[in-house]
């Protein structure tokens, strides 16, 4: 049985196809867009006219031609709109105002309020966003939406934070709370999912369709991309590898279980190891400086954490068979030292040579993957037309 596809839906799909070609592969001529998309020239001409009128596409000179007129080239206009990204971390909240290519115009961070109470965090977000917007000095700033990254389980369709153990948040309707305050479309997702999205759109994974992004910060999250799409699972909360139990009798995790991977392989685990070994309680930046200066205890701690991270990655490879693992967030910043022992472990323990040859690489976005991810979420939703199906808020 064949289904007839609604004409409007078909047009949206074609428009999105043409725009994505210009966004990610431009500058291109109309003929090239027609060839690459498989759509006819008349359809492309009409779609491009629409995109030119809306300002998303611009003409940028002429291309090469062997005979006849040189074709007009079209490029994406990243300044046709702006989005706000909010990365809610355990210790800090980061903000950025970016263009539609996720290039940061203004950014900043504030310390997480002491009790991470939702109403206080909302106040902080609204104030910081106002400051970001003011700094741009553009009375006609076309704000398209807000993306929010949260370290926890998120129902991304409703924008509800179901459980963020590291913040002590449960069942928080963050999207509607922020929309009420900001009067802009808001999208909320897990920080590892948005990190994976950022890598796919703007980072290390542009050409990859099956990879796992590991956000290794105070906790451990994973954003899994399979067949070019985020793997969400039936309830939208797939990828909680940080809470796979690797020791039934292990230390208590913030999620309530014992012996979860993140108890052994996160930044928190690394810093606790270091404190146990040296008696010094330090933050990650101080730890990293000590490590880079050749501190022997710091080096041993990194080795220890690498082996646990490798166990986690081995589970991921055997379960999902990705083509690459991208290590991001804070531990991504010491990936030069983490990746070699991880690769060695995988080569020794994996089931097949294919698994052993896995490409483990550092995030291209480093510490910014959360905030770029949050912006990427808003950009992605904007171009997917999610805002068109909702009443404009302002
Ligand atoms: Zn846990």
Boltz pocket constraint, residues with backbone or C-beta under 6 A from the ligand:
constraints:
  - pocket:
      binder: B
      contacts: [[A, 242], [A, 243], [A, 253], [A, 254], [A, 255], [A, 256], [A, 257], [A, 260]]
      max_distance: 6.0
